[in-house]
Amino acid sequence: MVRSGFWSLLLLLLAGIVNGQDIMSDRLDERDGLQYVIGENVPFTGSAFTPYESGAIMIHAEYKKGKPHGKTITYYEWGKIQSIEEYEHGLLHGLITHIDSSGHLSAKLSYEKDYLNGPAEYYHPGKGIQSKGNYKDCKEDGWWYFYREDGSLEKKGRFVDASEEGWWKFYDPTGQLVREVFYENGELKYDVPL
């Protein structure tokens, strides 16, 4: 593990020498919310990486005019990707992917200007989708679907501003509808077992 970390670090250092864009993050200094190469007065544009003590890469981030812009990739110490985040002008913007320590996808989230906005999917460890739906201004909004580990639909319903709204349907593992509940402004009004 230490060997692969050493070679990863060496390759990045050599790339930085050749193209002048990849640098270690300890060469950056934050001033007024922007990143600068120490001793320079122009906001940093390029890529910076932060290593673990072993030398393996922990974080590799792209910057434009001193702010995160492009991909930021976080790695587990053994070299596998932990997360991929997309930034635009210093704000989370685009698809964010999280991967658990076993290498399985754990979440895919959409961001717009630092806010959860758009489609989202969460996964059972090493299995399929656990839930999927939509966010609006960091709150669940619209239809959400929840699944068991075997992939069968467990329940579905609608959120409005992070509160359950309307009829929610619950299913047994065979897909048979077994219960319906009605919410109004997040408050349970009716519970109808079938």
URNOR-V900453 format. One record per residue. PHI is phi in radians with two decimals (none if undefined). OMEGA is omega in radians with two decimals (* if undefined). Layout:
BEGIN
phi=<PHI,PHI>
omega=<OMEGA,OMEGA>
END
This chain:
BEGIN
phi=<none,-1.12,-1.06,-1.14,-1.13,-1.09,-1.18,-1.07,-1.12,-1.08,-1.07,-1.16,-1.10,-1.13,-1.08,-1.15,-1.20,-1.23,-1.85,1.23,-1.90,-1.57,-2.35,-1.32,-1.13,-1.25,-1.59,-1.78,-2.32,-1.57,-2.38,0.91,1.37,-2.09,-1.65,-2.23,-1.21,-0.93,1.57,-1.94,-1.94,-1.83,-0.94,-1.23,-2.22,2.58,-2.07,-2.27,-2.29,-2.06,-1.63,-1.29,-1.03,-1.25,1.78,-1.16,-1.31,-1.66,-2.42,-2.22,-2.23,-1.74,-2.26,-2.46,0.92,1.50,-2.11,-0.99,-2.70,1.89,-1.58,-2.10,-2.00,-1.86,-2.05,-1.26,-1.07,-1.46,1.77,-1.42,-1.24,-1.77,-2.73,-2.24,-2.12,-1.94,-2.11,-2.41,0.93,1.53,-2.03,-1.03,-2.74,2.13,-1.43,-2.00,-2.10,-2.04,-2.23,-1.32,-1.16,-1.54,1.60,-1.68,-1.06,-1.97,-2.84,-2.26,-2.24,-1.86,-2.12,-2.33,0.85,1.30,-2.01,-1.10,-2.57,1.94,-1.11,-2.48,-2.40,-2.07,-2.13,-1.17,-0.99,1.26,-2.21,-1.51,-1.14,-1.61,-2.74,-2.61,-3.10,-2.37,-2.01,-2.42,0.92,1.21,-2.20,-1.03,-2.67,1.67,-1.31,-2.18,-2.20,-2.14,-2.14,-1.38,-1.06,-1.40,1.65,-1.33,-1.20,-1.63,-2.80,-2.58,-3.04,-1.98,-1.87,-2.24,0.96,1.24,-2.00,-1.07,-2.53,1.36,-1.39,-1.94,-2.02,-2.09,-2.20,-1.46,-1.05,-1.52,1.68,-1.34,-1.17,-2.06,-2.86,-2.30,-2.27,-2.07,-2.00,-2.29,0.92,1.41,-1.84,-1.19,-1.88,-2.39,-2.30,-2.09,-1.26,-1.89>
omega=<3.14,3.13,-3.12,3.07,3.12,-3.11,3.08,3.14,3.14,3.12,3.12,3.11,3.12,3.10,3.12,3.12,-3.09,-3.04,3.07,-3.08,-3.14,3.09,3.05,-3.07,3.12,3.04,3.13,3.13,3.14,3.06,3.13,3.09,3.14,3.10,3.10,2.94,-3.11,3.12,3.13,-3.10,3.11,3.11,-3.03,2.97,-3.11,-3.13,3.09,3.11,3.10,3.14,2.90,3.08,-3.14,-3.09,3.09,-3.12,3.09,-3.09,3.01,-3.03,3.08,-3.12,3.03,-3.13,3.03,-3.11,3.04,-3.11,-3.03,-3.07,2.90,-3.11,3.09,-3.09,2.89,-3.08,-3.14,2.98,3.13,-3.11,3.09,3.10,3.03,-3.13,3.10,-3.14,3.02,3.14,3.06,-3.11,3.03,-3.08,-3.11,-3.08,3.06,-3.10,3.09,-3.12,-3.11,-3.04,3.08,3.13,-3.14,3.08,3.11,3.12,2.96,-3.05,3.12,3.13,2.97,3.09,3.08,3.13,2.97,-3.14,3.10,-3.05,3.09,3.06,3.05,-3.01,2.96,3.14,3.10,-3.10,-3.11,-3.08,3.06,3.09,3.07,-3.13,-3.03,3.03,3.01,-3.10,3.08,3.13,3.07,-3.10,-3.12,-3.07,3.06,-3.13,-3.10,-3.02,3.01,3.12,-3.14,3.10,-3.14,3.13,3.13,3.13,3.05,3.14,-3.04,3.02,2.95,3.12,3.10,3.08,3.07,-3.10,3.08,-3.08,3.00,-3.10,-3.13,-3.04,3.01,-3.09,3.12,-3.13,3.13,3.07,-3.07,-3.07,3.02,3.07,-3.13,3.11,3.01,-3.09,3.10,-3.12,3.13,-3.14,-3.12,3.07,-3.02,3.03,-3.11,*>
END
